[in-house]
């Protein structure tokens, strides 16, 4: 558990305009030699709540990163805000032609850049925790956190229970006051799942059987350590793994499913590590998150989890 206070005064989101329906993704997978049956399509559309996912066809991963963080860097420099580091949080390994992830973003100049991974889709909270500690220690005044992933092979568009899309988000983290105030962070990692789906079969089976309980425990622990109750939260913004996951967790807490922000699952699917800030941004522009609201973000990776408590 980490108690550090920082704010996020600026957010930037990039989602490709081209989308693919569940049926399109299924066809791509079958053409590549991977199973995706009509029964799978019906389950993904029905129980899991997916409809379409964004697909990046023209830009490399670096181009997506540049779309998310380039305009943000320009705005921050015009405002005279310090940018001490850029932190990239990613889920997928870079493909061979994307070895320099930010080469398409000349706006970075000589700002130091480093990347974090290994916590799968929960790397976003691990990166927030690392950046928050740097701010808390006085080693930085302002940090730009960028999340971005692109499925460079059809097989990466599907997990057993998730449909994944391409996207990138960037946020500016500072100790100064800002709209989104974060005052609690926690990351949990199961070492038995260090290789994701390629971990030992018994470990994968255990994770898939118990991960609802792990999410519930993570949420309850965060609430207890912050002195809050479920009713004190306006929303829980979770990874868009699928609608069924959050229905199950809601029944276990227990609370109403409306506490979980599932509004974007159908239109964009699971955006790897970009889900959280994309969903927060969506709630703000739609007027669903109001001044003074407390909210929680929860990320779910294969063997890893993260959460944070914020106030808008």
N, C-alpha and C positions, 0 to 999 in steps of 0.2 A: 504494500500500500504506500502511496506517495501523496503527501499533502503539500502541494505547491500551488500558488495562485498565479495565474497568468490570464490574459484575455486574448480574444481573437477579434480584432476590429475590422478585418478585411477578409472576404472570401471570394474565390473565383472558381467557376465550374466549367469544364469542357466535356460535352457529350456529343458524339458524332450524330449528324442528322439522318444518316442511313440506318435503318433498323431491319432486323430479320425476325420473322415470326417463329414460333416454336417449331412449326412444320418445316420451315427453311433450315433451321439448325439441325433438325433430325435428318433431313436429306443430305446435308453436308457431311454429317457423321457417318451415315451409311455409305456414302460414296468413298469415304476415307477408310472404310473397313471396320467401323465401330457400330455396335448395335444401338438402335433407337427405334423401338417398335411402335406401332400405332397405339398400343396400350400405354407405353411410356408417354407418348404425346398427350393422350387423354388425361393421364395422371398429372403431368406438369401443368396442363391448362386448368384442370379441375381442382384437385386437392392442393397443389402447390401454388396456384394463383399466378402463373406466368402467362404472358401474351407475346411480348416482343422484347428484343434486346438491341442496343446500339452496336453497330459494327463499323470500325474504322477501316476504310478501304484505301485511302490515299496517303495517310501519314504513318511514319514510323512511330515507335514509342516516344522517341525524342521530340517529334513534332507535336504529339499530344501533350507532353510535358510543357513544351513551349507555349501551346495554346492556353494552358491553365495558369502557368506562373508568369509568362511574359508580360501580359497587361497588368498583373498585380504588381510586379516589380517596378514597372513604369509609374504606376499610381503612387507607390510608396516613396519612390525617389522624389517625385514632384512634391509630396507632402513633407519631405525632409526627414522621413523616418529611417532609423538605422536598420541595416540588413547585414547581420554579422555572419550568418550561415544559411545555406539552403540544405534541407534534409529531405531526401527522397525515401518514401516508404513504399515498397513494392511487394507483390505476392509472387508473381511469376519470374522465372529466370529470364534474363535478357537473351534475345536471339543473337546470333553471331554478328549481324550487321548493326546492332544497336549497342555496341560496346561502350560508346560515349553517349550516355542517355540524354544529356542536355546540350549536345553540339548544335541543335537547331534553335537554341534560345540565346541569341547574342546579348540579350538584356542582362544576363547574369554577370557580365564583365569578369572581374577577378574575385568575385565572392566565393569563398570556400564552399564546396559541395561534398556531402557524403551521403551514402545510401545505407538503409537498414532493411533486412529481410528476415527470413528464417522463422517468423511467427505466422507465416501464411497470411490469411486475410485479417488477422488480429495485429499485424505489424503496425497498423496505424496508431493503436494505443501505446505500443512499445515505443514508437518514435515520438509521440506526444510526451511520454514520460521522460525520455532522454532529453528532448528539447526543453521541457519544463525544468529539469534539474540544472541545465546550463543557465537558464534565465534566473533561477532561484539562487545559484551560486555566484551570480554576477559575471559569468563568463561570456554573456551575450546580452544585448539589449533588445534585439529583434531577430526572429528566426522565421523563415518561410518554409513551411512543411508542405510537400507535394506528394500526392498519391496518384499513381497511374499504372494501369496494366492494359496490355493488349494481347488477345489470344492469337498467337502467331501460327496456331495449328487448330483445325476443327475440334480435335479431342479436348482442347482446353476450354471449350465453350460449355462443357457440361461436367458437373459433379454428379454423384449418385442421386442427389435430391435438389440440385440447383442448376439454373441456367444463367450463364455468365455473359456480361456485355463489356464493351470497351469504354473507358471514361478516364478522366483525370480531374483532380481537385487540388486547389492550393489555398492555404490559409496563412495568415500572418499572426505569429504568436509574440506577445510582448508583455512586460510587467506593467505597462501603462493601462489605464482604464479603457475598456472597450465593451462592445455590445454582448459578447459571449464570454462569460467569466467561468473559468475552470478552477475548481478547488479540491478535486479528489481524482486520483488515477490509480488503477490497479491492473496488473497483467498476470496471467496464469498460463503456464506451459506444461504440457505433459510430455516428458522426455521420451516416453515410449512411442510417441507419434512423430519422432524427429524426421522421418522420411515421408510424412503425409500419407497419401493413399498407398504408398509403397512400403509402409512400415509393416511389421510382423502382422500377419492376418488376425491373430488373436487380439492384438492391441487395437487394430482398426475396428474389429467387431465390438470390443469393449467401449471404445469411444462413441461409436454410433448408437450403442445401447444406452449410454449414460449421459450423453452431452446435454440433454434437457435439464437433468438434475444439476449439472455443473453450472449451467447458465443461471438457474434459479438461485443456487448458492452464491454465485458471484453478485447477483443483484441484491440479495438479502444482506450479504456482508457489507456491500457499499452503503446501503441505506442505514444499517446499524452503526457503522463507523462515522457516518455523517450526521447521525441523530435525526434521520428522516423516516417517514413512513411512505408506503406506496402512494397514498393519497396526496402527498406533497408534490408529486411529480406531474407535470403537464403531459409529457410524453416520454417514452423510452424509444430512442432511435436505434434500431438494431441493424445488423448486416441483413441484406435482402436475401438471406439463404433460401427461404420459402415462407409462405404464409402459415403452413402447418406448424412449423417450429414455434412461432410466436403464439399461436392458438394454444399449443400444448403448455408452453411456459406460463401463459396467462392463467390457465386452469390450475397450475401448480402453485402459483404465488399465494393466494388466488387474487385475480383482478379482472377487470373487463378487458377484452381484446382491444378496445378503443384506446387503451393506454399506449399500445405499441403502434408506431407509425408505419403502417404497411401500405400506404397510399401509392408508393412508387414501384412496388414489386412487379405489377403487371406491365407497366410501360417501359421499364429499363432493366428489369431483372437484377441479378446480383452483380455489383460493380466492383468486385474484389475489395480492396481497401478504401475505395472512394465512396462506398455506400453512406457512411455516417455523415460526412459534411455535405454530401449531395442532398441527403434527406433533410438535414437541418436547414440548408439553403432553400429547399422546396417549401418547407413549413413556414419559413419567414416570408417568402415572396407571396405565399397564398394567405397570409394573415392568420395562420393557425397557431403560431408561436407569438405570445404577447409579452410585453415588457413586464419583468418581474417573475416570469415563469421559470421554475426549476425543471431541468430535464436531465436525462441520463443517456449516454451513448454506450452501446454494447456491441463489441465486435466478436465474431465467431470464425475461427480458423480451424483447420484440421489438426486438432490437438492443442490449440491455443485459444485463449479468450482474453478480452480486455474490456474495461469499462471506465467511464469517467462521469462525474457529476458536475453539471454546469448550471449557470443562471443567465437568462437573457435579460 
